[in-house]
């Protein structure tokens, strides 16, 4: 088998046109998918973020709930001490002991009131967070519904074109073997420069098939001779004559 470097310019150009036509077929399949792959990826990222927000709110609610339980325990302890002091107050021997016990009881009663206020505030905070949590859950459900629809649409397009896409991908990889490595690098660089992915174009109506800039007759003549690779001086695309371009067919 001949090496790529042993191929004639015409054979190299034919290989390039073949590769271009195959990758243009793949571009058409990707266009059918449209923005769906990006939309699906964006939705998945957004849903991940929403789940993280939901988890954060749930953790905050759990933290406030733990705080409420701590305050309830504090109330029980204070109430137990109040009962203890009430019992002790019946056995006091003088006013100073009575005042000291009363002061302790008042302190515990204040602790109870403060804990009750904390519980009230915390309960209100939980109510507010519960509303946020419900909104987050509804938002997630909504986004997941949209994601399921988008994924369904994308899967249908992929399924409908999977065989064809694999076919053209294999042919494109095979075609690259027959293209000079430096020429292939130039082709891929040019291809990435244009949204339509056209790096190799024919001369049509005496103009570049990519940018439609006029090609002088002398240059057209040189291109038809297939003695060297010619590029458009305006857009930098690789130029081939219309006959060579039309002779290449991909199925």
The 8 nearest C-alpha neighbors of each residue, nearest first, counted from 0:
[[1, 2, 3, 5, 6, 177, 4, 176],
 [2, 0, 5, 3, 6, 4, 177, 7],
 [1, 3, 5, 4, 0, 6, 177, 179],
 [4, 2, 5, 6, 177, 179, 178, 1],
 [3, 5, 2, 6, 179, 7, 1, 178],
 [6, 4, 2, 3, 1, 7, 8, 11],
 [7, 5, 3, 4, 10, 11, 8, 2],
 [6, 8, 10, 9, 11, 5, 4, 226],
 [9, 7, 11, 10, 225, 226, 227, 12],
 [8, 10, 12, 225, 7, 11, 13, 226],
 [9, 11, 13, 7, 12, 8, 6, 14],
 [10, 12, 8, 14, 9, 13, 178, 15],
 [13, 11, 15, 9, 14, 10, 8, 16],
 [12, 14, 10, 16, 15, 11, 9, 17],
 [13, 15, 17, 11, 12, 16, 178, 10],
 [16, 14, 12, 18, 17, 13, 19, 11],
 [17, 15, 19, 13, 18, 14, 20, 12],
 [18, 16, 14, 20, 15, 19, 13, 21],
 [19, 17, 15, 21, 16, 20, 171, 174],
 [18, 20, 16, 22, 17, 21, 23, 15],
 [21, 19, 23, 17, 18, 22, 16, 24],
 [22, 20, 24, 18, 23, 19, 171, 167],
 [21, 23, 25, 19, 24, 20, 26, 18],
 [22, 24, 26, 20, 25, 21, 19, 27],
 [25, 23, 21, 27, 22, 26, 20, 28],
 [26, 24, 22, 28, 23, 27, 29, 164],
 [27, 25, 23, 29, 24, 28, 22, 30],
 [26, 28, 30, 24, 25, 29, 23, 31],
 [27, 29, 25, 31, 26, 30, 24, 32],
 [30, 28, 26, 32, 31, 27, 25, 33],
 [31, 29, 33, 27, 32, 28, 26, 34],
 [32, 30, 28, 33, 29, 27, 156, 26],
 [31, 33, 29, 30, 35, 34, 153, 156],
 [34, 32, 30, 31, 35, 29, 36, 37],
 [33, 35, 37, 36, 38, 32, 30, 39],
 [34, 36, 38, 37, 33, 32, 39, 153],
 [37, 35, 39, 38, 34, 40, 32, 153],
 [38, 36, 40, 35, 39, 34, 41, 42],
 [37, 39, 35, 41, 40, 36, 34, 42],
 [38, 40, 42, 36, 37, 41, 35, 43],
 [39, 41, 37, 43, 38, 42, 36, 44],
 [42, 40, 38, 44, 43, 39, 37, 45],
 [43, 41, 45, 39, 44, 40, 46, 38],
 [42, 44, 40, 46, 45, 41, 39, 47],
 [45, 43, 47, 41, 42, 46, 40, 48],
 [46, 44, 42, 48, 47, 43, 41, 49],
 [47, 45, 49, 43, 48, 44, 42, 50],
 [46, 48, 44, 50, 45, 49, 43, 51],
 [47, 49, 51, 45, 46, 50, 52, 44],
 [50, 48, 46, 52, 51, 47, 53, 45],
 [51, 49, 53, 47, 52, 48, 46, 54],
 [50, 52, 48, 54, 49, 53, 55, 47],
 [53, 51, 49, 55, 50, 54, 56, 48],
 [54, 52, 50, 56, 55, 51, 135, 49],
 [53, 55, 57, 51, 52, 56, 58, 50],
 [54, 56, 52, 58, 53, 57, 51, 59],
 [57, 55, 59, 53, 58, 54, 60, 52],
 [58, 56, 60, 54, 59, 55, 61, 53],
 [59, 57, 61, 55, 56, 60, 62, 54],
 [58, 60, 62, 56, 57, 61, 55, 63],
 [61, 59, 57, 63, 62, 58, 125, 64],
 [62, 60, 64, 58, 59, 63, 65, 57],
 [61, 63, 59, 65, 60, 64, 58, 66],
 [62, 64, 66, 60, 65, 61, 67, 59],
 [65, 63, 61, 67, 66, 62, 60, 68],
 [64, 66, 68, 62, 63, 67, 61, 69],
 [65, 67, 63, 69, 64, 68, 70, 62],
 [68, 66, 64, 70, 69, 118, 65, 71],
 [67, 69, 71, 65, 70, 66, 72, 64],
 [70, 68, 66, 72, 67, 71, 73, 65],
 [69, 71, 73, 67, 72, 114, 68, 74],
 [72, 70, 68, 74, 73, 69, 67, 75],
 [71, 73, 75, 69, 70, 74, 68, 76],
 [72, 74, 70, 76, 71, 75, 77, 69],
 [75, 73, 71, 77, 111, 72, 76, 78],
 [76, 74, 72, 78, 73, 77, 79, 71],
 [75, 77, 73, 79, 74, 78, 80, 72],
 [76, 78, 80, 74, 107, 79, 75, 81],
 [79, 77, 81, 75, 80, 76, 74, 82],
 [78, 80, 76, 82, 77, 81, 75, 83],
 [79, 81, 83, 77, 78, 82, 84, 76],
 [80, 82, 78, 84, 83, 104, 79, 85],
 [83, 81, 85, 79, 80, 84, 86, 78],
 [82, 84, 80, 86, 81, 85, 79, 87],
 [85, 83, 87, 81, 86, 82, 88, 100],
 [86, 84, 82, 88, 87, 83, 81, 89],
 [85, 87, 83, 84, 88, 89, 82, 90],
 [86, 88, 84, 89, 90, 85, 83, 91],
 [87, 89, 85, 91, 90, 86, 84, 97],
 [90, 88, 87, 86, 91, 85, 97, 84],
 [89, 91, 88, 87, 92, 86, 97, 93],
 [92, 90, 88, 93, 89, 97, 96, 87],
 [93, 91, 90, 96, 94, 97, 95, 89],
 [92, 94, 95, 96, 91, 97, 98, 90],
 [95, 93, 97, 96, 98, 92, 91, 99],
 [94, 96, 98, 97, 93, 99, 92, 100],
 [97, 95, 99, 94, 98, 93, 91, 100],
 [96, 98, 94, 100, 95, 99, 91, 88],
 [99, 97, 101, 95, 100, 96, 102, 94],
 [98, 100, 96, 102, 101, 97, 95, 103],
 [101, 99, 103, 97, 102, 98, 84, 96],
 [102, 100, 104, 98, 103, 99, 105, 97],
 [101, 103, 99, 105, 100, 104, 98, 106],
 [102, 104, 106, 100, 101, 105, 99, 107],
 [105, 103, 101, 107, 106, 81, 102, 108],
 [106, 104, 108, 102, 107, 103, 101, 109],
 [105, 107, 103, 109, 104, 108, 102, 110],
 [108, 106, 110, 104, 77, 109, 105, 111],
 [109, 107, 105, 111, 110, 106, 104, 112],
 [110, 108, 112, 106, 107, 111, 113, 105],
 [109, 111, 107, 113, 108, 112, 114, 106],
 [112, 110, 108, 114, 74, 109, 113, 115],
 [113, 111, 115, 109, 114, 110, 116, 108],
 [112, 114, 116, 110, 115, 111, 109, 117],
 [113, 115, 117, 111, 70, 116, 112, 110],
 [116, 114, 118, 112, 117, 113, 111, 119],
 [117, 115, 119, 113, 118, 114, 120, 112],
 [116, 118, 114, 120, 115, 119, 121, 113],
 [117, 119, 115, 121, 116, 67, 120, 122],
 [118, 120, 116, 122, 117, 121, 115, 123],
 [121, 119, 117, 123, 122, 118, 116, 124],
 [120, 122, 124, 118, 123, 119, 117, 125],
 [121, 123, 125, 119, 124, 120, 118, 126],
 [124, 122, 126, 120, 121, 125, 119, 127],
 [123, 125, 121, 127, 122, 126, 128, 120],
 [124, 126, 128, 122, 123, 127, 60, 129],
 [127, 125, 129, 123, 124, 128, 122, 130],
 [128, 126, 124, 130, 125, 129, 123, 131],
 [127, 129, 131, 125, 130, 126, 132, 124],
 [128, 130, 132, 126, 127, 131, 125, 133],
 [129, 131, 133, 127, 128, 132, 134, 126],
 [132, 130, 128, 134, 129, 133, 135, 127],
 [133, 131, 129, 135, 130, 134, 128, 53],
 [132, 134, 136, 130, 135, 131, 129, 137],
 [133, 135, 131, 137, 132, 136, 138, 130],
 [134, 136, 132, 138, 133, 137, 53, 139],
 [135, 137, 139, 133, 138, 134, 140, 132],
 [138, 136, 140, 134, 139, 135, 141, 133],
 [139, 137, 135, 141, 136, 140, 134, 142],
 [138, 140, 136, 142, 141, 137, 143, 135],
 [139, 141, 137, 143, 138, 142, 144, 136],
 [142, 140, 138, 144, 139, 143, 137, 145],
 [141, 143, 145, 139, 144, 140, 146, 138],
 [144, 142, 146, 140, 145, 141, 139, 147],
 [143, 145, 141, 147, 142, 146, 140, 148],
 [144, 146, 142, 148, 143, 147, 149, 141],
 [147, 145, 143, 149, 148, 144, 150, 142],
 [146, 148, 150, 144, 145, 149, 151, 143],
 [147, 149, 151, 145, 146, 150, 152, 144],
 [150, 148, 146, 152, 151, 147, 153, 145],
 [151, 149, 153, 147, 152, 148, 146, 154],
 [150, 152, 148, 154, 149, 153, 147, 155],
 [151, 153, 149, 155, 150, 154, 148, 156],
 [154, 152, 150, 156, 155, 151, 157, 149],
 [153, 155, 157, 151, 156, 152, 158, 150],
 [154, 156, 158, 152, 153, 157, 159, 151],
 [157, 155, 159, 153, 154, 158, 160, 152],
 [158, 156, 154, 160, 161, 155, 159, 153],
 [159, 157, 155, 161, 156, 160, 154, 162],
 [158, 160, 156, 157, 161, 155, 162, 154],
 [161, 159, 157, 163, 158, 162, 164, 156],
 [160, 162, 164, 158, 157, 163, 159, 165],
 [163, 161, 165, 164, 160, 166, 159, 158],
 [162, 164, 166, 160, 165, 161, 167, 159],
 [163, 165, 161, 167, 166, 162, 160, 168],
 [166, 164, 168, 162, 163, 167, 161, 169],
 [165, 167, 163, 164, 169, 168, 162, 170],
 [166, 168, 170, 164, 169, 165, 171, 21],
 [169, 167, 165, 171, 170, 166, 164, 172],
 [170, 168, 172, 166, 167, 171, 165, 173],
 [169, 171, 167, 173, 172, 168, 174, 166],
 [172, 170, 174, 168, 173, 169, 18, 21],
 [173, 171, 169, 175, 174, 170, 168, 176],
 [172, 174, 170, 171, 175, 176, 169, 177],
 [175, 173, 171, 176, 172, 177, 18, 170],
 [176, 174, 178, 172, 177, 173, 171, 18],
 [177, 175, 174, 173, 178, 172, 3, 179],
 [176, 178, 175, 174, 3, 14, 179, 11],
 [179, 177, 175, 176, 11, 183, 14, 180],
 [178, 180, 182, 181, 3, 183, 4, 177],
 [179, 181, 183, 182, 184, 178, 3, 175],
 [182, 180, 184, 183, 179, 185, 178, 186],
 [181, 183, 185, 179, 184, 180, 186, 178],
 [182, 184, 186, 180, 181, 185, 179, 178],
 [185, 183, 181, 187, 182, 186, 180, 188],
 [186, 184, 188, 182, 183, 187, 189, 181],
 [185, 187, 183, 189, 184, 188, 198, 190],
 [186, 188, 190, 184, 189, 185, 183, 191],
 [187, 189, 185, 191, 190, 186, 184, 192],
 [190, 188, 192, 186, 198, 191, 187, 185],
 [191, 189, 196, 198, 187, 192, 188, 197],
 [190, 192, 188, 189, 193, 187, 196, 194],
 [193, 191, 189, 190, 188, 194, 196, 198],
 [194, 192, 196, 195, 191, 190, 197, 189],
 [193, 195, 196, 192, 191, 197, 190, 26],
 [194, 196, 193, 197, 190, 26, 23, 191],
 [197, 195, 190, 193, 194, 198, 191, 23],
 [198, 196, 195, 190, 199, 193, 200, 209],
 [197, 199, 190, 236, 189, 186, 237, 196],
 [200, 198, 237, 197, 236, 238, 16, 19],
 [201, 199, 208, 238, 209, 239, 237, 198],
 [202, 200, 239, 241, 240, 208, 238, 203],
 [201, 203, 207, 206, 208, 240, 241, 205],
 [204, 202, 206, 205, 208, 201, 207, 241],
 [203, 205, 206, 202, 207, 213, 208, 211],
 [204, 206, 203, 214, 213, 202, 207, 215],
 [207, 205, 213, 211, 214, 212, 203, 202],
 [206, 208, 211, 202, 209, 212, 210, 213],
 [209, 207, 200, 201, 202, 211, 203, 210],
 [208, 210, 207, 211, 200, 197, 236, 234],
 [209, 211, 212, 207, 208, 234, 233, 206],
 [212, 210, 207, 206, 208, 209, 213, 203],
 [211, 213, 206, 207, 210, 214, 233, 209],
 [214, 212, 206, 205, 211, 207, 215, 204],
 [213, 215, 206, 205, 212, 207, 216, 219],
 [214, 216, 218, 217, 219, 213, 205, 206],
 [217, 215, 219, 218, 220, 214, 205, 221],
 [218, 216, 220, 219, 215, 221, 214, 222],
 [217, 219, 221, 220, 215, 216, 222, 214],
 [220, 218, 216, 222, 217, 221, 223, 215],
 [219, 221, 217, 223, 218, 222, 216, 224],
 [222, 220, 218, 224, 219, 223, 217, 225],
 [221, 223, 219, 224, 220, 225, 239, 218],
 [224, 222, 220, 221, 225, 240, 219, 239],
 [223, 225, 221, 222, 226, 220, 227, 9],
 [226, 224, 9, 223, 222, 227, 8, 221],
 [227, 225, 224, 8, 228, 9, 221, 222],
 [228, 226, 225, 8, 229, 222, 221, 224],
 [227, 229, 230, 8, 226, 237, 225, 12],
 [228, 230, 238, 237, 227, 222, 231, 239],
 [231, 229, 237, 238, 236, 235, 232, 228],
 [230, 232, 235, 233, 236, 234, 238, 237],
 [231, 233, 235, 234, 230, 236, 212, 214],
 [232, 234, 231, 235, 212, 210, 236, 230],
 [235, 233, 236, 231, 232, 210, 209, 230],
 [234, 236, 231, 230, 232, 233, 237, 189],
 [237, 235, 198, 230, 231, 234, 199, 238],
 [238, 236, 230, 199, 229, 198, 200, 231],
 [237, 239, 230, 200, 229, 201, 199, 236],
 [240, 238, 201, 222, 200, 202, 241, 244],
 [239, 241, 201, 202, 242, 223, 243, 222],
 [240, 242, 244, 201, 243, 202, 245, 239],
 [243, 241, 245, 244, 240, 246, 239, 201],
 [244, 242, 246, 245, 241, 240, 247, 239],
 [243, 245, 241, 242, 246, 247, 201, 240],
 [246, 244, 242, 247, 243, 241, 248, 201],
 [247, 245, 243, 244, 242, 248, 241, 13],
 [248, 246, 245, 244, 17, 243, 249, 16],
 [247, 249, 246, 250, 245, 17, 20, 244],
 [250, 248, 21, 247, 20, 17, 167, 24],
 [249, 248, 167, 21, 166, 24, 163, 170]]
